[in-house]
Amino acid sequence: MKVVKFGGTSLASADQIKKVCDIILSDPKRRLIVVSAPGKRFDDDIKVTDLLIDLGEKYYQTKKAEEEFKRVIDRFDEIVKGLGLGEETINMVYEDLKGRLEGSYDSKEKFIDVMKAAGEDNNAKIIAQYLVSIGVDAIYINPKDAGMLLSEQCGNGRALPEAYDNLKKLSERKEIMIFPGFFGCSKNGDIVTFSRGGSDISGSILAAAVNAEVYENFTDVDSVFAADPKMVENPKPIPVFTYKEMRELAYSGFSVLHEETFEPVYRKKIPVCIKNTNNPTAPGTLITPERDSKGSTVIGIAGARGFCSIYVTKYMMNREIGFGRKILSIIEDEGLSYEHTPSGIDDISIILKQNQLDEEKERRVKERIIKELEVDDISIERDLALVMVVGEGMRETVGIAGRATTALAKAGVNIVMINQGSSEVSMMFGVQQDDNEKAVRALYDEFFK
């Protein structure tokens, strides 16, 4: 069995859905299909998920949202009519939305999760009905009935261990199963969504649960590229790379798949194939547990903005037992997650996403580090970008750092910090945020041209 996930742009209209169904039917192994809510039909369009959030917010505040309700119904109505389905199908969507709005919820967060999930849920029902209408043995699968159990974290659910045992039973079914992505339910029966873009995670969980031979993820690009096409003109496609390489690249700005996607399939060593709905015969990009890295030292370059550095110095820091633990305990106490900790004999930098660190938290962190650790100096530098050079082949290759730093110097990019992971799969350069694109282009030209 193959588990196949289709993203929002792949399902944005009736024509796109017909195209998706042709892809499904072209391979009898494609039996468990995960679908997103309808996405943008054109650049200035609004995703159905965003329409549902607007509807939920307005209704929660005023108990009236006729205009917002109509926008959602109109989008689904256009799809239903385009697929040649009857009035009963759009009535089903109407009643479903009405029931969600009028339900009883003990928090706004639960209500919004219920509303957000309506996009995927109704789209899955419509697609299943369309397949049945053209003579296909297909069925809609309700995530709650199937046992997609999640933690009780609205908007940020995580699959519970028992979810995998529950979902494994789907492998016994012979129909084409249409499974709505993005949400599951808590043990209390409440709808819980993953973080935004979480349909990728749904597909990965299902692939792991049924032990799929491959998890195919259809999107709107032919492959993953060695650099962001918005930064580099006509970057090279990556035919094959590893989970570890993809994780490093996804963390640093590659947005092809949700960053939490890989955990379930990684543990089961199930390959992931990224393909294009609009060009399904293209080979796409295969992500595997391992690959032959000979001849391909660097696989990709990525850069992400929005980081800051807490820089701390203390003479003889290296002789003070427990210093690192103490400073990271302060970071933990303040509810902050860190990305990197480059260090020297008498100094350490803690890199984190700066949207976590508002003025009040910054003041508190500085005061605690000064008072509790008696440091010589502390400063916080904002508006940094992290640029990553990634590749399994870097382990066996001498001179990667020299080539990278020389390329950045020639481009006039000042390096704020350097850090290489112990696995030697990636090398991180901290640069000023305004130099992010310049740095990515310089490194791409060095390693790929």
N, C-alpha and C positions, 0 to 999 in steps of 0.2 A: 504493500500500500504506500502511496505517496500522500503526504499532507500538503495541501496547496493553499496559500493565502493570497488574496487579491486586495490591493489597497484602494483607497478612496477614489483616486483618479481613474482607476481601472473600472470603477462601478458608478461613474458620475452621471451616466445617462442610459437610456434604454439600448442605444446602439452599442455602447461599451459593454453592457451586461450581455448582450447577444454574442459579442466577440469573446467574452469570458467563458460563456457556456460552450462555444465552439472549442475553446482550448481545453476545457474540462473533458469534453466528449472525445477529444482526439487521442486520449490515453486512458485505457481502462483501469490503470493503476491509480488514477486521480479520483479517489472515492471520498476523501474527507476534506471538505472545502471550507476554509475560514474566510469570512467576508467582512469588510469594513463598511461604514456608512458611506453614502454617496459623497464624493469629494467635489472639487471644483471642475466645472465644465469648461471654463476659460479663465484667464488670468485674474480678472476682477470679480469672479464669482465668489460665493460664500459657501463653505462646506456645511453639510447638513448638521454636523456636530455643533458647529458654531451657532447655527439657527436654533438648535435645541437648547443650547446654553442661554441664548437671549430669551427664548420662550420661558425657560425655567426661572431665570432671574426676575423677569417682569411679573410673571404670575405669582411668584413667592412674595413679592413686595406689594402687589396691588390686587391679587385675585382676579385680574382681568388681563388678557393678552390676546385679543382677537386677531390683531394684525400679525403678531409673531406666530400664532397658531396657523394662520392661513398660509404664511410663507413656507412652513414645513409641509403642510398638506399639499400645496401647489407643487413642490419639488417631487414628492412621491407620486402625485397624480400624473405628472408628466411622464414619469418612468413607467407607471402602471399602464397608461394608455399606449405608450410606445411599444410595450411588450404585448399588447393585444389582450390584456387580462380584463376581466369584467368588473362591474361596479362593486361587487362584493369585496374585491381586494382593497380598493381604496377605502371602503367602509370599515374594513378590518383595521387599517392604519388609523383612521379617524377615531374609532372606539378605543383603540389601544392608547393613543395619546391622551384622550379625554380621561380614561381611567387612571393614567399616571398622574395627571394634574390634580385629580380629585381624590387621590389616595391620602392616607394618614401617615405622616412621617414625624419622627421626634427630633429631627434636626434638618437644617438647610442643606448640609453636606449630603445627607442621605437622599433628599429630594432631588438635588442636582445630579447625583449619580444615576438615579432612576431615569431622569430625563435624558441625560447623555447617552445612556444605553439604548434608547429607543431607535437611534439611527441604524446601528448594526442589526438590532433584533428585527425590525420591520424589513430591512433590506434583505436579510436572510430568508424571511418568510416569502417575500415577493419572488426572489430568485428560485426558491424551491417550487413555488407555484408555477412559475414560467417553465421550468424544466418538465414538470408533470404535464403541462399543457401541450408540450411538443412530443409527448410520448416517452419521456425518460422516467425510469424508476428512481425517483429522488424524494428526499424527505428533509424537512426542517428539524434541527436538533435544538432543543431548549437547553442552554448551559446549566440551569438549575437541575433539571431532570437528569442530565448526563453526569452531574456531580462535579462541576467545575467549582470547587470550594476554595474561597479566598479568605485571607485575613481581613479583619474588620477595620480597614484603613481606607476610608472613602477617597476615591481619586488616586489611590496609590496601593491597590491590593497586591498581595503576593500569594501565589498558589500554595495551599496547604499540602503536606505530604500525601494525605489520603486522596487528594484530587486525582493523582496519577493512577491509583488503583481503580477508582471509579471510571475514569475515562478510557481505561484500557479495554473495557467491554465493547467500545465502539468498533474495535478491530474485527469483531465477529459479525458485524452487519455487512450486507452485500449491496445495499442501495448506495447511491451517491448522496452523501450527507452534507447538508448546508448548515454550517455552524457559525453563529454570529460571534465575531471577535470582540475584544476590548472589555468584556465584563464576565463576571461569574456571580456567585452569591456567597454570603457568609453562612456559618453554621446556624445562625438564627433565621436564615431565609431572606435576608436583605440583599438587594442588588448592590454589588461593589464593582467599580471600574478599576482598571489598571491606570497608570499614568498615561498622559496623552500619547497617542501612537501605539497604544497597547495591543492592537490586533496582531502585531508581529509576535508579541509575547504569547497570546492565545495559541497561535499556530505552532510555536515552539513547544509549548506545554503538551499540546495534542500529539505532535510528532514524537516526543519522548514517551508519552503514555502508550501509544499504539506501536512503538518501536518501528517507526516508518523507515523505509529504505532511503528516503531523501525528503527534506522539507523544501518545497519550491515556494519562493516568495516573488510574486509578480508585482512589478511596479511600473514606472514610466521611463526607465532608462535601460539601455541594452546591457549594461554591465556596471561594475564598480570601476572607477577610474583611479589612476595613480595620484591624482590631485583634483581638487575641486574645480570643475569647468568654469565656475564664476571667477576663479583667480588665475587659472592657467588655460591658455587657448589650446583646444584639441588635445587634452591629456591622453596618455596611453591607457587602454583598458587593462584591467587585471584579470587574466583568465582563471587563475587558481591562487588562493592564499589561505592561511590557517586561521583558526579561531583566535589564537593569540594575537596575530597581526591585525585582524579585523577589530578586536577589542581595543587595541591601542589606537587605531585609526578612528573608530567610532567615538571614543572618548575625546578625541582632539578635533572633532568637527565633521567627520563623515556622517551624513544623516540618512544614508540609504535604509538602515534598519534601526529600530529602537535599541538603545544600548543594553537593555536587559534581555534582549531576545536570545542571546546565545547560551545562557546558563543551562536550561533544560537539555538542549540538543548537544551541548558540549559534554555534559556528563554521560550521555548515551552514545557519544561519538557518531552522531547522525550528521551527514553532510547537508549543507544548505546551498541551494542554487538560486541565485537572484536573476530573474528574467524579465523581459519587457512584454507587457500585454499587447502592445501595438506592433511588436516584432517578435512573435513567439518562437520563430525558428532560429533566432540568434542563440548562440550557445550560452550566453550569459556569463556570470561569474560563479565559480564553485568555491565554497568555503569548507575546508576539511580539517580533521584533527592534525594532520601533518602533510608536508609536501617536500618535494626535492628542491632545495633552495640553491643548488648549484647553478651559477650563471645568472642569478637574479638576487643580488646582494640586498638592494633596497627595493621594497615592493610599493611603497607609497609615502607621500608627504602630506601632512595635515596641519592646520593651524586653527586655533580657537581663541577668541577674545574673552575678556571679562574676568580676569584673574587678578589677585593681589598677593603680595608677599609680606609676611611678618618677619622682619630681619632682627635677630637678637645676637648680641655679642657679650661675652663674659670671659675675662682672662682666666686661663687654666680650666676652661669648661670641660675639656677632655678628661680631667682628673676628678671631676665631681660625679660621683656615682649616683645614678638615677636622674640626672638632669633632663635627658630626653623624655623619660617617662613622665616627669613632673610637668614639663611644658605641654606635652600632648594631653595630659590629664586636664589641664586648664582649658585647652581647646575643646575637649570632650564635654567638660562641665558646661561650657557655653553653647552646646548644641551645634558645633561646627564640624564639618568633615573636611579633611585636608587631602591634597592631591599628591604633593611631593615634599620631601624634606632634605634638600641639598645641605651639606654641612661641611665645616672645616674644623680645625683644632679648637678655635675659640669662638666660632660663630655657627649659627644655624638659621636657615630660612624655612618658613612653613608656607607653602603655596596653597591657596584655597580660592574658591570661586567668590568673587567679591560681593555678589548679591546676597551672600549670607551675613555680611559684616556691615551692619548699619552703624551710624555714628555712636550710638549709645553702647552697642556691643564692642565696637572698636575701643572706646574709652575704657570699658571695663576690663577687656583683655589686656590692654597695655598696663593698667594699674595693677592687675593681679600678677602679671609676669615680673614687673618691677619690684613689687612688695614681696612676693613669695619666693622668687628666685634670685633677688638681689643682683640683677644684671647690670652691666656697665652701660649698655645702650640698647634701645629698641626703636625701630622705625617701621612704618607701614607704607609700602609703595603700591599704589593702585594703577589701574588701566594697563595691565600687562596682557600679553598674548603668549600662549604656549604653542610652539611649533615642534612637531614630532617628525623624526625620520624613522621609518619603521621597516623592518625586514628580518626574517629568520636568518638569512645569509650573512648578516652583520657579525655574527658570532665568530665566523671563520675568516673574516676579512680584516686585514690591517689597513689603517689609514682613513677610515670612514670619518672620524672626528676631525681630522686635519682637513679633509676635503670640504666638509660641511662648514667649518669655521672660516676657511679661506673664501668660500663662495659667499658667505654672509658679509665678510669684510669687504669684498669687492663690490657688493651691492650697497655698501654704506649702512648696514644694519648693525647697531650696537647690541651685543649680547649681554643681557643682564645676569643670566645664570645658565649653567649647563647641568644636566643630570642624566645619568644612564642607568636604566634598571638593571638589577642583578642578572636577569635573564639575557641581557644584551640584545633583546629583540627591538628595542626602541632607544632613541636618544632624544632628550628634550632640551630645547633652547627657549629660555625666557627672553622675550624682546618687548619693546614698547608696543602698545596696542596699535598705534598708527603704522608700525612697520610690519604688521602681520602678513599682508598680501605680498609685499616686497620680499619678505623672507621666504615664503612658500615658493614664489616664482624662482628665486635664486637657487634654492635647493633642488627644485624640480629640474632646472636647466643643468645643474651639476650632475645629477644622477640619472637623468633620462634622455639627455640630448647628446 
